[in-house]
């Protein structure tokens, strides 16, 4: 399928507000994951979420006439993406089970900075400029402040943070690989097949390590799973990519600084997680780094593609 080029239209006020809404949705996903953990096993949550999301995206593709067929030589590429996706999400969910949603969201938002660093070496033309270096410096300074937090942070939390950090590195490697092969795929294909190939992995992990897989089900837990599956992984994906085709990456990515803010604020409001001064400084530095990286002249090409709702 030929990749549709964005028309790069100017965002209207209404579209800008809607994009902010989407970024809040993506930023709050870790909160929904933590809510689901109160009744479901870690890997059971991932298996259910991506089974529902894959089915929903498949139905959307069929209804809208999208091609599901892979070209010759693409199967092994999709398998590699699926393996990276399964590893990344397994680590992310396991790490979140030991850490807070707010901390997990901040660590996940290091992806842009890792990608900029990796792209410098593996993507021709994507060089680290002074502006990008400054953004990276802000981002990792924020993480340093977060790890300097000692109030209420146990060794188990530290372990969870490091596991999430590992997931973030793998996620970044996945995006770099995706950028090298994306021209042969449509955006929904790589997302759908990554989910399809990873669900059996999540199910196997759930059978091996989730004891029990399901401890209780109530409206809160069901709502949290449906939120992850249908709101972020399906509605978020379809809507973001629709906007991406019409308005372009530069315009949309200027709003992604909202994601870590949403994760920290909602983690405090919904889950009662502590919002300390060091966490706020960490959030401010990471947001500043994202702004430095993404607020740039429209003529400058975006450094990387982003898969949303993960």
C-alpha positions in Angstrom: 0.0 0.0 0.0 1.3 3.4 -0.9 2.0 5.5 2.1 -0.3 8.6 2.1 1.6 11.8 2.5 0.3 14.3 5.0 -1.1 17.5 3.6 0.3 19.6 6.5 -2.7 21.8 6.9 -2.8 24.3 9.7 -4.5 23.1 12.8 -7.8 24.9 13.6 -8.6 25.8 17.2 -11.0 22.9 17.5 -8.5 20.4 16.1 -5.8 21.8 18.5 -8.1 21.2 21.5 -9.0 17.7 20.2 -5.3 16.9 19.9 -4.7 18.0 23.5 -7.6 15.7 24.4 -5.9 12.8 22.6 -2.6 13.5 24.4 -4.3 13.4 27.7 -5.8 10.0 26.7 -2.4 8.6 25.9 -0.8 10.1 29.0 -3.4 8.5 31.3 -3.0 5.0 29.9 -0.6 4.0 32.7 -3.2 4.9 35.2 -5.7 2.6 33.5 -3.1 -0.2 33.5 -2.5 0.2 37.3 -6.3 0.1 37.9 -6.6 -3.1 36.0 -3.9 -4.7 38.1 -6.2 -4.6 41.1 -8.1 -7.5 39.7 -6.1 -9.0 36.9 -2.6 -10.4 36.6 0.1 -8.3 35.0 0.4 -10.3 31.8 -3.3 -11.2 31.7 -4.1 -7.5 31.5 -1.8 -7.2 28.5 -3.2 -10.3 26.8 -6.8 -9.1 27.2 -6.0 -5.5 26.2 -4.3 -6.3 23.0 -6.7 -9.1 22.0 -9.5 -6.7 22.1 -7.5 -3.9 20.5 -6.4 -6.2 17.6 -9.9 -7.4 17.0 -11.2 -3.8 17.0 -8.5 -2.6 14.6 -9.1 -5.6 12.3 -12.8 -4.8 12.1 -12.1 -1.2 11.4 -9.7 -2.2 8.6 -12.3 -4.5 7.1 -15.1 -1.9 7.3 -12.9 0.8 5.7 -11.4 -1.4 3.0 -7.8 -1.4 4.3 -5.5 -4.1 2.8 -4.4 -6.7 5.3 -2.1 -8.5 2.9 1.6 -8.4 3.4 4.1 -8.2 0.5 6.8 -10.7 -0.2 9.6 -10.5 2.4 7.5 -8.5 4.9 6.6 -11.5 7.2 10.0 -11.7 8.9 9.9 -7.9 9.4 6.6 -8.1 11.1 7.8 -11.0 13.2 10.8 -8.9 14.4 8.5 -6.0 15.2 6.2 -8.4 17.1 9.0 -9.8 19.1 10.2 -6.3 20.1 6.6 -5.2 20.8 6.0 -8.3 23.1 9.3 -7.8 24.9 8.7 -4.1 25.4 5.2 -4.4 26.6 6.0 -7.3 28.9 8.7 -5.3 30.6 6.5 -2.2 30.8 3.6 -4.0 32.4 5.8 -5.9 34.8 7.6 -2.7 35.7 4.4 -0.8 36.3 3.3 -3.5 38.7 6.2 -2.5 40.9 6.3 1.2 40.4 3.8 4.1 40.1 1.9 5.2 37.0 3.3 8.7 37.3 6.9 7.5 37.4 6.2 5.0 34.6 4.7 7.7 32.4 7.8 10.0 32.9 10.1 7.1 32.0 8.0 6.2 29.0 8.3 9.7 27.7 12.1 9.3 27.4 11.4 7.5 24.1 11.8 10.6 22.0 15.3 11.2 23.5 16.5 7.6 23.1 15.2 7.7 19.5 17.1 10.9 18.7 20.3 9.4 20.1 19.9 6.1 18.2 18.8 7.8 15.0 22.1 9.7 15.0 23.9 6.4 14.4 21.3 4.3 12.5 19.2 6.6 10.4 21.0 8.5 7.6 20.4 12.2 7.9 19.0 12.2 11.4 21.8 13.9 13.2 21.9 15.2 16.7 21.9 19.0 16.4 22.6 21.5 19.3 18.9 21.9 19.8 18.3 18.2 20.0 21.2 17.7 22.3 19.8 20.4 24.6 16.4 18.5 24.6 18.1 15.2 25.4 20.0 16.9 28.3 16.7 18.3 29.7 15.0 14.9 29.4 17.7 12.8 31.1 18.2 15.5 33.8 14.6 15.0 34.6 15.1 11.3 35.1 18.0 12.0 37.4 15.8 14.1 39.6 13.2 11.3 39.6 15.7 8.7 40.7 17.0 11.1 43.4 13.6 10.9 45.1 13.8 8.9 48.3 10.4 9.7 50.0 8.3 6.5 50.1 10.5 4.9 47.4 11.5 1.3 48.2 14.0 -1.0 46.5 11.0 -2.6 44.8 10.1 0.7 43.2 13.7 1.2 42.0 13.5 -2.3 40.4 10.2 -1.4 38.7 11.7 1.9 37.4 14.7 0.1 35.9 12.5 -2.5 34.2 10.4 0.3 32.7 13.6 2.1 31.6 14.6 -1.1 29.9 11.2 -1.3 28.1 11.7 2.3 27.0 15.1 1.5 25.4 13.6 -1.5 23.5 10.6 0.6 22.4 13.1 3.1 21.0 15.0 0.4 19.1 11.6 -0.8 17.8 10.8 2.7 16.4 14.2 3.0 14.8 13.7 -0.4 13.1 10.2 0.6 12.1 11.4 3.8 10.5 13.8 1.8 8.3 11.0 -0.4 7.0 7.8 1.7 7.3 7.7 2.8 3.6 6.5 -0.7 2.7 3.6 -0.8 5.2 0.5 1.1 6.1 0.6 2.4 9.7 -2.3 0.1 10.8 -0.6 -3.0 9.5 2.5 -2.8 11.7 0.3 -2.0 14.7 -2.2 -4.8 14.1 0.4 -7.5 13.3 2.5 -6.5 16.2 -0.5 -7.1 18.5 -1.5 -10.3 16.8 2.0 -11.9 17.1 2.5 -10.7 20.7 -0.9 -11.8 22.3 0.2 -15.5 22.4 3.4 -14.4 24.3 1.3 -12.5 26.8 -1.0 -15.5 27.3 1.9 -17.8 27.9 3.4 -15.4 30.4 0.1 -15.1 32.1 -0.2 -18.9 32.4 3.3 -19.2 33.8 3.5 -16.2 36.2 0.1 -14.7 36.9 -1.3 -16.3 40.1 -4.1 -15.9 39.8 -4.8 -14.6 36.3 -8.1 -13.1 37.5 -8.7 -12.4 41.2 -11.8 -10.2 40.8 -13.8 -8.4 38.2 -15.9 -5.2 38.8 -16.9 -2.2 36.7 -13.8 -0.3 37.6 -11.5 -3.1 36.3 -13.5 -3.8 33.2 -13.7 -0.1 32.4 -9.9 0.2 32.9 -9.3 -2.7 30.4 -11.8 -1.3 27.9 -10.2 2.1 28.2 -6.7 0.7 27.3 -8.1 -1.5 24.5 -10.7 0.6 22.8 -9.9 4.2 23.8 -6.1 4.4 23.6 -5.0 1.4 21.5 -7.9 1.6 19.0 -9.6 5.0 19.0 -6.4 6.8 19.8 -4.4 4.9 17.1 -7.0 5.5 14.3 -7.7 9.1 15.2 -4.0 10.1 15.6 -3.1 8.6 12.3 -6.0 10.2 10.6 -4.9 13.6 11.9 -1.3 12.7 11.0 -2.2 12.2 7.4 -4.1 15.5 7.2 -1.9 17.8 9.4 1.5 16.2 9.5 3.8 15.1 12.4 5.3 18.5 13.2 2.0 20.1 14.1 0.7 17.2 16.1 3.9 16.4 18.0 4.1 19.9 19.3 1.4 18.8 21.8 3.0 15.6 23.1 4.5 17.5 26.1 1.0 17.1 27.6 1.4 13.3 28.0 3.8 13.3 30.9 1.9 16.1 32.6 -1.4 14.1 32.3 0.3 10.9 33.6 1.7 12.6 36.7 -1.5 14.6 37.5 -3.9 11.7 37.0 -1.7 9.4 38.9 -2.0 11.7 41.9 -5.8 12.4 41.5 -7.0 8.9 40.5 -4.5 6.6 42.3 -3.4 8.8 45.1 0.2 8.6 44.2 2.5 11.2 45.8 3.4 14.2 43.7 6.6 15.4 45.3 8.8 18.4 44.5 11.5 16.2 42.9 8.8 14.5 40.7 7.5 17.9 39.6 11.0 19.0 38.8 11.5 15.8 36.8 8.3 16.3 34.9 9.2 20.0 34.2 12.6 19.0 32.8 11.2 16.2 30.6 8.4 18.5 29.3 11.0 21.2 28.6 13.1 18.6 26.7 10.1 17.5 24.6 9.3 21.2 23.8 12.9 21.9 22.8 12.9 18.8 20.5 9.5 19.3 18.9 8.9 23.0 18.6 10.7 23.8 15.4 10.2 25.3 12.0 7.6 23.4 9.9 10.1 22.8 7.1 12.3 20.6 9.4 11.3 17.0 9.0 10.2 15.0 12.1 13.0 12.9 13.6 10.9 9.7 14.0 7.5 8.1 13.7 5.5 7.4 16.9 3.1 4.5 17.5 0.4 5.9 19.8 -1.7 4.2 22.4 0.9 1.7 23.5 
